Amino acid sequence: MAANENRELVLITGASSDLGQDLARSLLRASTEAHILAHSFQGGSRIDALASEFPGRVIALKADLTSRDDAAALARTILAEHGVPSAFVHLPALRLKLERFTKFDWDFFERDLNIQVGSAIAMLQVLMPKMVKLPRGRVVFMLTSAVHGVPPKFSSGYTIAKYAELGLMRALAAEYATSPVRVNAVSPSMVETQFLSEMNELAVQGAASSNPLGRNATPADVTGAIQFLLSPAADYISGTVLPIAAGTVA
């Protein structure tokens, strides 16, 4: 891709997810200068469809984020072939599955921890030294409303991974507080996406009925908040977790 000083280059890991697709489309529609580095591992057809919809503005990237080495290699490739992203939105996670703590699945947990936390560390170790030289930079993590209070039952692995991601976000925000890079997170309650495909439908319906709005969040509810954190309106915000839960958490 040719260099363009006015280009807004946004890296979205997990861009083939429902949230990633909605965010990419929203950013591309909002600005003609937006270009998306769209990462996926197994969702290439969704990225291809996005690229067809916005010709020349979507760059497909593939990497297995369970491998920290692959994640770091992806970041180096981005810098070498596409330039320094002005924003990095980290969305990926294994699909949520509820299980009792006594049946804790170590292999699943370690894979998920590498995807959610290890890959972000590996990529940002490569990208951050370059991003701090930009006039404005953004890093946004996807958390969960469970980090604000009592998590749902049978979600120990997922909750642990999200708290680790929260710790990473706050550590980065503190270390880079004097730089042009702002580091924040969003923490939605249950969102109606493919991520819930392995959950019992009664649990999904129960979460909706207990919400003050009588429904679970939609991708658009979440991506609007991410767009705000990516915008100049959030220049004075860093180290913040923005809850998107219809008032169920503070």
PAZAPA-4460 file (N, C-alpha, C; in steps of 0.05 Angstrom, whole numbers, plus 32768, in hexadecimal, padded with zeros to 4 digits):
% residues 250
    n_x    n_y    n_z   ca_x   ca_y   ca_z    c_x    c_y    c_z   seq   type   mol
   8011   7FE8   8000   8000   8000   8000   8012   8019   8000     1      M     A
   800B   802C   7FEF   801B   8044   7FEE   8018   8055   8007     2      A     A
   802E   8063   800F   802E   8073   8027   801B   808B   8022     3      A     A
   800D   8093   8038   7FFB   80A9   8037   7FFA   80B5   8053     4      N     A
   8004   80CD   8056   8006   80D9   8071   7FEB   80DE   807D     5      E     A
   7FD6   80E0   806D   7FBB   80E5   8078   7FAC   80CB   807E     6      N     A
   7FB8   80B5   8077   7FAB   809B   807B   7FA8   8094   8098     7      R     A
   7F90   808A   80A0   7F8C   8080   80BB   7F8E   8062   80B9     8      E     A
   7FA3   8057   80C4   7FA9   803A   80C2   7FA2   802D   80DC     9      L     A
   7F8C   801D   80DC   7F82   8011   80F5   7F86   7FF3   80F3    10      V     A
   7F94   7FE8   8106   7F98   7FCB   8108   7F83   7FBF   811A    11      L     A
   7F73   7FAC   8110   7F5F   7F9E   811F   7F66   7F81   8120    12      I     A
   7F6E   7F77   8137   7F72   7F5A   813A   7F57   7F4D   8141    13      T     A
   7F51   7F37   8134   7F36   7F2B   8137   7F22   7F3A   8126    14      G     A
   7F2B   7F43   810E   7F19   7F53   80FD   7F04   7F43   80EF    15      A     A
   7F06   7F29   80EF   7EF1   7F18   80E3   7ED9   7F13   80F6    16      S     A
   7EDC   7F1B   8110   7EC7   7F17   8123   7EB0   7F2B   811D    17      S     A
   7E99   7F26   8129   7E82   7F38   8124   7E89   7F55   812D    18      D     A
   7E97   7F57   8143   7E9F   7F72   814D   7EB3   7F7E   813A    19      L     A
   7EC7   7F6E   8132   7EDB   7F78   8120   7ED0   7F82   8105    20      G     A
   7EBD   7F72   80FB   7EB0   7F7A   80E1   7EA1   7F94   80E4    21      Q     A
   7E92   7F97   80FA   7E82   7FAF   80FE   7E94   7FC7   8102    22      D     A
   7EA9   7FC4   8112   7EBC   7FDA   8116   7EC9   7FE2   80FD    23      L     A
   7ED3   7FCF   80ED   7EE1   7FD6   80D4   7ECE   7FE5   80C1    24      A     A
   7EB6   7FDC   80BE   7EA3   7FE9   80AC   7E9D   8005   80B6    25      R     A
   7E99   8008   80D0   7E93   8022   80DC   7EAA   8036   80D7    26      S     A
   7EC3   802D   80DB   7ED9   803F   80D7   7EDD   8046   80BA    27      L     A
   7ED9   8033   80A8   7EDD   8037   808B   7EC7   804A   8080    28      L     A
   7EAF   8048   808B   7E99   8059   8082   7E9C   8076   808D    29      R     A
   7EA9   8078   80A5   7EAB   8092   80B3   7EC0   80A3   80A6    30      A     A
   7ED5   8097   809A   7EEB   80A7   808F   7EF6   809A   8076    31      S     A
   7EF9   80AA   8061   7F04   809F   8048   7F22   809A   804B    32      T     A
   7F2E   80A5   8060   7F4B   80A1   8064   7F51   8088   8075    33      E     A
   7F3C   807B   807F   7F40   8064   8090   7F48   804C   807F    34      A     A
   7F5C   803E   8088   7F64   8024   807D   7F67   8010   8093    35      H     A
   7F5E   7FF8   808E   7F5E   7FE4   80A4   7F72   7FCD   809E    36      I     A
   7F82   7FC8   80B1   7F93   7FB0   80B2   7F82   7F9B   80C0    37      L     A
   7F77   7F89   80B1   7F62   7F77   80BC   7F6E   7F5B   80C1    38      A     A
   7F73   7F55   80DA   7F7F   7F3B   80E1   7F69   7F27   80E5    39      H     A
   7F6E   7F0E   80DC   7F5D   7EF7   80E4   7F6F   7EDF   80E2    40      S     A
   7F65   7EC9   80ED   7F73   7EAF   80EA   7F63   7E9C   80D9    41      F     A
   7F49   7E9A   80DE   7F38   7E88   80CF   7F21   7E95   80C2    42      Q     A
   7F20   7EB0   80C3   7F09   7EBE   80B7   7F0F   7ECD   809E    43      G     A
   7F21   7EC2   808D   7F29   7ED0   8076   7F13   7ED8   8062    44      G     A
   7EFE   7EC8   8061   7EE9   7ECE   804E   7EDA   7EE8   8056    45      S     A
   7ED8   7EED   8070   7ECB   7F05   8079   7EDD   7F1E   8074    46      R     A
   7EF7   7F1A   8076   7F09   7F30   8070   7F09   7F36   8052    47      I     A
   7F08   7F21   8042   7F06   7F24   8025   7EED   7F34   801D    48      D     A
   7ED7   7F2D   802A   7EBE   7F3C   8024   7EC0   7F59   802B    49      A     A
   7ECD   7F5E   8041   7ED1   7F7A   804A   7EE3   7F89   8036    50      L     A
   7EF8   7F7B   802C   7F0A   7F88   8019   7EFC   7F8D   7FFF    51      A     A
   7EE9   7F7C   7FF7   7EDA   7F81   7FDE   7EC7   7F98   7FE1    52      S     A
   7EBC   7F9C   7FF9   7EAA   7FB2   7FFF   7EB8   7FCD   7FFF    53      E     A
   7ED2   7FCC   8008   7EE1   7FE5   800A   7EFC   7FE1   7FFC    54      F     A
   7EFC   7FE2   7FE1   7F14   7FDB   7FD1   7F2C   7FED   7FD8    55      P     A
   7F43   7FE0   7FDC   7F5B   7FEF   7FE1   7F5E   7FFA   7FFD    56      G     A
   7F4B   7FF4   800F   7F4C   8000   802A   7F4D   7FEB   8040    57      R     A
   7F4E   7FD1   8039   7F50   7FBB   804C   7F67   7FA9   8045    58      V     A
   7F79   7FA6   8058   7F90   7F94   8054   7F8C   7F7B   8066    59      I     A
   7F8A   7F64   8059   7F85   7F4B   8068   7FA0   7F41   8074    60      A     A
   7F9F   7F3A   808D   7FB6   7F2F   809B   7FAE   7F15   80A8    61      L     A
   7FC0   7F01   80A8   7FBA   7EE8   80B4   7FD0   7EE0   80C7    62      K     A
   7FC9   7ED8   80E0   7FDD   7ECE   80F3   7FCF   7EBF   8109    63      A     A
   7FDC   7EAB   8113   7FD2   7E9B   812A   7FDB   7EA8   8143    64      D     A
   7FC9   7EB6   8151   7FD1   7EC5   8169   7FD4   7EB4   8182    65      L     A
   7FD1   7E9A   817F   7FD8   7E89   8196   7FF7   7E87   8198    66      T     A
   8005   7E90   8183   8022   7E90   8182   802C   7EAC   8185    67      S     A
   803B   7EB1   819B   8046   7ECC   819F   805A   7ED3   8189    68      R     A
   8069   7EBF   8180   807C   7EC4   816A   806E   7ECC   8151    69      D     A
   8058   7EBF   814A   8048   7EC7   8132   803D   7EE3   8135    70      D     A
   8034   7EEA   814D   8029   7F04   8152   803E   7F1A   814E    71      A     A
   8056   7F15   8159   806C   7F28   8155   8074   7F2B   8138    72      A     A
   8074   7F14   812A   807B   7F14   810D   8066   7F24   80FE    73      A     A
   804D   7F21   8105   8037   7F31   80F8   803C   7F4F   80FC    74      L     A
   8043   7F57   8114   8048   7F73   8119   8060   7F7E   8108    75      A     A
   8075   7F6E   8106   808C   7F76   80F6   8084   7F78   80D8    76      R     A
   8074   7F66   80CF   806B   7F67   80B3   805A   7F80   80AE    77      T     A
   8049   7F86   80C1   8039   7F9F   80BE   804B   7FB7   80BB    78      I     A
   805F   7FBA   80CC   8070   7FD1   80CA   807F   7FD2   80B0    79      L     A
   8089   7FBA   80A7   8099   7FB9   808F   8089   7FBE   8076    80      A     A
   8070   7FB5   8075   8061   7FB5   805C   804B   7FCA   805B    81      E     A
   8042   7FD4   8073   802B   7FE6   8073   802F   7FFF   8083    82      H     A
   8043   8001   8093   8048   8018   80A3   803E   8015   80C0    83      G     A
   803F   802B   80CE   8039   802B   80EB   801B   8030   80EE    84      V     A
   800C   801D   80FA   7FEF   8022   80FF   7FEC   8038   8114    85      P     A
   7FD8   8049   810F   7FD2   805E   8123   7FC0   8054   8139    86      S     A
   7FB4   803C   8135   7FA3   8031   8149   7FA5   8012   8148    87      A     A
   7FA2   8006   815F   7FA2   7FE9   8162   7F8B   7FE1   8173    88      F     A
   7F78   7FD3   8168   7F60   7FCA   8177   7F62   7FAB   8179    89      V     A
   7F64   7FA1   8192   7F69   7F85   8196   7F4F   7F77   81A0    90      H     A
   7F43   7F67   818E   7F29   7F5B   8193   7F2A   7F3D   8198    91      L     A
   7F3E   7F2D   818F   7F3A   7F10   818E   7F39   7F02   81A9    92      P     A
   7F2A   7EEC   81A9   7F28   7EDA   81C0   7F1B   7EC1   81B6    93      A     A
   7F21   7EAB   81C3   7F13   7E92   81BD   7EF6   7E94   81C5    94      L     A
   7EE4   7E86   81B8   7EC8   7E88   81BE   7EC2   7E7F   81DA    95      R     A
   7EB2   7E8E   81E7   7EAC   7E8A   8204   7E9F   7E6F   8208    96      L     A
   7EAA   7E5F   821B   7E9C   7E47   8223   7E9C   7E46   8242    97      K     A
   7E85   7E40   824D   7E82   7E40   826A   7E88   7E24   8274    98      L     A
   7E98   7E23   828A   7E9E   7E09   8296   7EA4   7E0D   82B3    99      E     A
   7EA0   7DF9   82C3   7EA6   7DFA   82DF   7EC4   7DFC   82E3   100      R     A
   7ECC   7E09   82F9   7EE8   7E0D   82FF   7EF6   7DF2   8302   101      F     A
   7EE8   7DDE   830D   7EF4   7DC4   8310   7EFB   7DB6   82F6   102      T     A
   7EEF   7DC0   82E0   7EF5   7DB5   82C5   7F05   7DC9   82B4   103      K     A
   7F14   7DDA   82C2   7F24   7DEF   82B5   7F35   7DE2   829F   104      F     A
   7F33   7DED   8287   7F41   7DE2   826F   7F5B   7DF3   826B   105      D     A
   7F71   7DE8   8274   7F8A   7DF7   8273   7F93   7DFD   8256   106      W     A
   7F90   7DEA   8244   7F98   7DEE   8229   7F88   7E05   821C   107      D     A
   7F6E   7E04   8220   7F5D   7E19   8215   7F64   7E34   8221   108      F     A
   7F68   7E35   823C   7F6F   7E4E   8249   7F89   7E59   823F   109      F     A
   7F9E   7E49   823C   7FB7   7E53   8233   7FB6   7E5D   8216   110      E     A
   7FA7   7E50   8205   7FA3   7E5A   81EA   7F95   7E75   81EB   111      R     A
   7F80   7E77   81FB   7F71   7E90   81FC   7F81   7EA6   8208   112      D     A
   7F91   7EA0   821C   7FA3   7EB4   8229   7FB7   7EBF   8215   113      L     A
   7FC2   7EAD   8205   7FD5   7EB5   81F0   7FC8   7EC7   81DC   114      N     A
   7FAF   7EC1   81D4   7FA1   7ED1   81C0   7F9A   7EEC   81CB   115      I     A
   7F8F   7EED   81E3   7F85   7F06   81EE   7F9C   7F18   81F9   116      Q     A
   7FB0   7F0B   8206   7FC4   7F1B   8213   7FE0   7F17   8207   117      V     A
   7FE9   7EFE   8204   8004   7EFA   81F9   8008   7F07   81DE   118      G     A
   7FF5   7F04   81CC   7FF8   7F0F   81B1   7FF9   7F2E   81B2   119      S     A
   7FE9   7F3A   81C3   7FE9   7F57   81C6   8004   7F61   81D0   120      A     A
   800F   7F53   81E4   802A   7F5B   81EE   803E   7F59   81D7   121      I     A
   803F   7F42   81CA   8052   7F3D   81B5   8050   7F52   819E   122      A     A
   8038   7F59   8196   8034   7F6C   8181   803B   7F88   8189   123      M     A
   8033   7F90   81A1   8038   7FAB   81AB   8055   7FB0   81B2   124      L     A
   8063   7F9B   81B9   8080   7F9F   81BD   808E   7FA8   81A3   125      Q     A
   8083   7F9F   818C   808D   7FA7   8172   8082   7FC2   8169   126      V     A
   8068   7FC6   816E   805A   7FDD   8163   805D   7FF7   8174   127      L     A
   805D   7FF4   818E   805C   800C   819F   8073   801F   819A   128      M     A
   808C   8015   8197   80A2   8028   8192   809F   8039   817A   129      P     A
   808F   802F   8166   8089   803F   814E   8070   8050   8152   130      K     A
   805C   8046   8160   8043   8055   8164   8048   806E   8174   131      M     A
   805A   806D   8187   805F   8085   8198   806B   809C   8189   132      V     A
   8074   8097   8171   8080   80AD   8160   806A   80BA   814F   133      K     A
   8052   80AF   814F   803C   80BB   8140   8030   80D3   814F   134      L     A
   8023   80E5   8141   8015   80FB   814F   7FFF   80F2   8162   135      P     A
   7FF2   80DB   815B   7FDD   80D0   816C   7FDC   80B2   8167   136      R     A
   7FDA   80A3   817D   7FD7   8086   817B   7FC2   807C   818E   137      G     A
   7FB7   8065   8188   7FA2   805A   8198   7FA6   803B   819B   138      R     A
   7FA1   8031   81B3   7F9F   8014   81B8   7F86   800F   81C7   139      V     A
   7F75   7FFD   81BD   7F5C   7FF7   81CB   7F59   7FD9   81CE   140      V     A
   7F54   7FD0   81E7   7F50   7FB4   81ED   7F32   7FAE   81F1   141      F     A
   7F2B   7F95   81EB   7F10   7F8C   81F0   7F10   7F7C   820A   142      M     A
   7F02   7F86   821E   7F00   7F78   8238   7EE3   7F6D   823B   143      L     A
   7ED9   7F6D   8253   7EBE   7F63   8259   7EB4   7F72   8271   144      T     A
   7E9A   7F74   8274   7E8F   7F81   828B   7E95   7F72   82A5   145      S     A
   7E9E   7F59   82A2   7EA5   7F49   82BA   7EBC   7F54   82C9   146      A     A
   7ECC   7F65   82BD   7EE3   7F71   82CB   7EDA   7F87   82DE   147      V     A
   7EC1   7F8E   82DE   7EB6   7FA3   82EF   7EA9   7F98   8308   148      H     A
   7EA4   7F7F   830A   7E96   7F74   8321   7E97   7F56   8322   149      G     A
   7E82   7F4A   832A   7E81   7F2D   832D   7E7D   7F20   8311   150      V     A
   7E90   7F0F   8308   7E8D   7F03   82EE   7E78   7EEE   82EE   151      P     A
   7E6F   7EE5   82D6   7E5B   7ED0   82D5   7E68   7EB5   82DE   152      P     A
   7E58   7EA3   82E8   7E62   7E89   82F0   7E6D   7E7A   82D9   153      K     A
   7E80   7E68   82DF   7E8B   7E55   82CC   7E9B   7E62   82B6   154      F     A
   7EA7   7E79   82BC   7EB6   7E88   82A7   7ED2   7E8F   82B1   155      S     A
   7EDE   7E7D   82C1   7EF7   7E84   82CE   7F0D   7E8A   82BA   156      S     A
   7F11   7E79   82A6   7F26   7E7D   8292   7F23   7E97   8283   157      G     A
   7F0B   7E9C   827A   7F06   7EB5   826B   7F0A   7ECE   827D   158      Y     A
   7F01   7ECC   8296   7F03   7EE3   82A8   7F21   7EE8   82AF   159      T     A
   7F30   7ED3   82B3   7F4D   7ED7   82B9   7F5B   7EE4   82A1   160      I     A
   7F55   7EDB   8289   7F62   7EE7   8271   7F5A   7F04   826E   161      A     A
   7F41   7F0B   8274   7F39   7F27   8271   7F46   7F39   8286   162      K     A
   7F49   7F2F   829E   7F57   7F3E   82B3   7F74   7F42   82AB   163      Y     A
   7F80   7F2E   829F   7F9C   7F31   8296   7F9E   7F46   8280   164      A     A
   7F8A   7F46   826E   7F8A   7F5B   8259   7F85   7F77   8265   165      E     A
   7F75   7F78   827A   7F71   7F92   8288   7F8B   7F9B   8294   166      L     A
   7F9A   7F89   82A0   7FB4   7F90   82AC   7FC7   7F9B   8297   167      G     A
   7FC7   7F8E   827F   7FD9   7F97   826A   7FD1   7FB3   8261   168      L     A
   7FB7   7FB7   825D   7FAE   7FD2   8255   7FB7   7FE7   8268   169      M     A
   7FB3   7FE3   8282   7FBA   7FF7   8296   7FD8   7FFB   8298   170      R     A
   7FE7   7FE6   8295   8004   7FE8   8295   800E   7FF9   827E   171      A     A
   8003   7FF3   8266   800B   8003   824E   8003   8020   8251   172      L     A
   7FEB   8025   825B   7FE1   8040   825E   7FF4   8050   8271   173      A     A
   7FFD   8043   8286   800F   8050   8299   802A   8056   828D   174      A     A
   8035   8041   827F   8050   8044   8274   8051   8059   825D   175      E     A
   803B   805B   824E   803C   806C   8236   802A   8085   823B   176      Y     A
   8026   808C   8254   8015   80A3   825B   801E   80BD   824F   177      A     A
   8038   80C1   824C   8042   80DA   8242   8046   80DA   8224   178      T     A
   803F   80C4   8217   8042   80C1   81FA   8028   80CA   81EC   179      S     A
   8028   80CB   81D1   800F   80D1   81C3   7FFC   80BA   81C1   180      P     A
   8003   80A2   81CC   7FF2   808B   81CA   7FE0   8088   81E2   181      V     A
   7FC6   8086   81DC   7FB2   8082   81F2   7FAA   8065   81F2   182      R     A
   7FA9   8059   8209   7FA4   803C   820C   7F8B   8039   821E   183      V     A
   7F76   802D   8213   7F5D   802A   8221   7F50   800F   821B   184      N     A
   7F38   800A   8227   7F2A   7FF1   8222   7F0C   7FF6   8223   185      A     A
   7EFD   7FE4   8217   7EE0   7FE4   821A   7ED9   7FCA   8228   186      V     A
   7EC3   7FCA   8237   7EBB   7FB3   8247   7E9D   7FAE   8244   187      S     A
   7E95   7FA1   822E   7E78   7F9D   822A   7E6D   7F86   823B   188      P     A
   7E54   7F87   8241   7E45   7F70   824B   7E41   7F5D   8233   189      S     A
   7E30   7F49   8236   7E2D   7F35   8220   7E25   7F42   8206   190      M     A
   7E33   7F3B   81F1   7E2F   7F46   81D6   7E25   7F30   81C4   191      V     A
   7E10   7F35   81B5   7E05   7F20   81A3   7E16   7F1D   818A   192      E     A
   7E29   7F0B   818C   7E3C   7F05   8176   7E40   7EE7   8174   193      T     A
   7E50   7EDF   8160   7E58   7EC2   815E   7E68   7EB9   8176   194      Q     A
   7E74   7ECC   8184   7E84   7EC5   819C   7E74   7EB4   81B0   195      F     A
   7E59   7EB7   81AF   7E48   7EA9   81C3   7E3E   7E8E   81B8   196      L     A
   7E48   7E86   81A1   7E3C   7E6F   8194   7E3E   7E55   81A4   197      S     A
   7E51   7E53   81B7   7E53   7E3A   81C6   7E45   7E3D   81E2   198      E     A
   7E38   7E53   81E6   7E29   7E57   81FF   7E0D   7E4C   81FD   199      M     A
   7E02   7E44   8214   7DE6   7E3B   8215   7DD4   7E53   820F   200      N     A
   7DC0   7E4F   81FD   7DAF   7E64   81F5   7D9F   7E70   820D   201      E     A
   7D99   7E60   8220   7D8B   7E6A   8238   7D9C   7E7E   8247   202      L     A
   7DB6   7E79   8248   7DC8   7E8C   8256   7DC9   7EA7   8247   203      A     A
   7DC9   7EA5   822C   7DC9   7EBE   821C   7DAF   7ECD   8220   204      V     A
   7D98   7EBF   8220   7D7E   7ECC   8224   7D7C   7ED7   8240   205      Q     A
   7D87   7EC9   8254   7D86   7ED2   826F   7D95   7EEC   8273   206      G     A
   7DAC   7EEF   8265   7DBC   7F07   8267   7DAC   7F1F   825B   207      A     A
   7D9E   7F19   8245   7D8E   7F2E   8238   7D77   7F37   824A   208      A     A
   7D69   7F24   8256   7D52   7F2B   8266   7D59   7F3A   827F   209      S     A
   7D72   7F35   828A   7D7A   7F42   82A2   7D86   7F5E   829D   210      S     A
   7D8B   7F65   8284   7D96   7F7F   827E   7D80   7F94   827F   211      N     A
   7D85   7FAC   8289   7D71   7FC1   828B   7D63   7FC7   8270   212      P     A
   7D72   7FC4   825A   7D66   7FC9   8240   7D58   7FB1   8234   213      L     A
   7D59   7F9B   8242   7D4B   7F83   8239   7D58   7F75   8221   214      G     A
   7D71   7F7B   821D   7D7F   7F6E   8206   7D9D   7F6E   820C   215      R     A
   7DAB   7F5C   81FE   7DC8   7F5D   81FF   7DD3   7F73   81EC   216      N     A
   7DEC   7F79   81EF   7DF8   7F8E   81DD   7DFA   7F83   81C1   217      A     A
   7DFB   7F95   81AE   7E01   7F8F   8192   7E1D   7F97   818B   218      T     A
   7E29   7F8E   8176   7E43   7F97   816E   7E45   7FB6   816B   219      P     A
   7E30   7FC2   8161   7E30   7FDF   815D   7E31   7FEE   8178   220      A     A
   7E25   7FE2   818D   7E27   7FEF   81A7   7E44   7FF1   81B0   221      D     A
   7E54   7FDD   81A9   7E70   7FDC   81B2   7E82   7FEC   81A0   222      V     A
   7E7E   7FE9   8186   7E91   7FF5   8173   7E8E   8014   8173   223      T     A
   7E77   801E   817A   7E74   803B   817D   7E86   8046   8193   224      G     A
   7E88   8037   81A9   7E9A   803F   81BF   7EB7   803E   81B7   225      A     A
   7EBE   8029   81A8   7EDA   8026   819E   7EE1   803D   818C   226      I     A
   7ECE   8045   817A   7ED3   805B   8168   7ED8   8075   8178   227      Q     A
   7ECA   8079   818D   7ECE   8090   819E   7EEB   8090   81A9   228      F     A
   7EF4   8079   81B4   7F0E   8077   81BF   7F24   807A   81AA   229      L     A
   7F1E   8074   8191   7F31   8078   817C   7F32   8095   8172   230      L     A
   7F1E   80A5   8179   7F1B   80BF   816D   7F2B   80D5   817D   231      S     A
   7F2F   80EC   8171   7F3C   8102   817F   7F2D   810B   8199   232      P     A
   7F13   8104   819A   7F03   810B   81B2   7F0E   80FD   81CB   233      A     A
   7F1D   80E8   81C7   7F28   80D9   81DE   7F46   80DF   81E3   234      A     A
   7F4F   80F6   81DA   7F6B   80FD   81DD   7F74   80FE   81FA   235      D     A
   7F61   8104   820C   7F68   8108   8229   7F5F   80F0   8239   236      Y     A
   7F5B   80D9   822C   7F52   80C1   823A   7F67   80AB   8236   237      I     A
   7F71   80A0   824C   7F83   8089   824A   7F81   8079   8264   238      S     A
   7F84   805E   8261   7F83   804D   8278   7F66   8048   8282   239      G     A
   7F53   804D   8271   7F37   804C   8278   7F2A   8033   826D   240      T     A
   7F18   8027   827D   7F07   8011   8274   7EEB   801C   8271   241      V     A
   7EE0   801C   8259   7EC6   8028   8254   7EB1   8012   8254   242      L     A
   7EA0   8010   8269   7E8C   7FFB   8269   7E75   8000   8255   243      P     A
   7E6D   7FEB   8248   7E57   7FED   8234   7E43   7FD7   823D   244      I     A
   7E33   7FDE   8251   7E23   7FC9   825E   7E08   7FD3   8267   245      A     A
   7DFE   7FE9   825B   7DE3   7FF3   8260   7DDF   7FF9   827E   246      A     A
   7DF5   8001   828C   7DF2   8009   82A8   7DF4   7FF2   82BC   247      G     A
   7DFA   7FDA   82B3   7DFB   7FC4   82C6   7E15   7FC3   82D6   248      T     A
   7E2A   7FD2   82CC   7E43   7FD5   82DB   7E4B   7FF2   82D9   249      V     A
   7E5C   7FFA   82EC   7E65   8016   82EC   7E82   8018   82E5   250      A     A
***
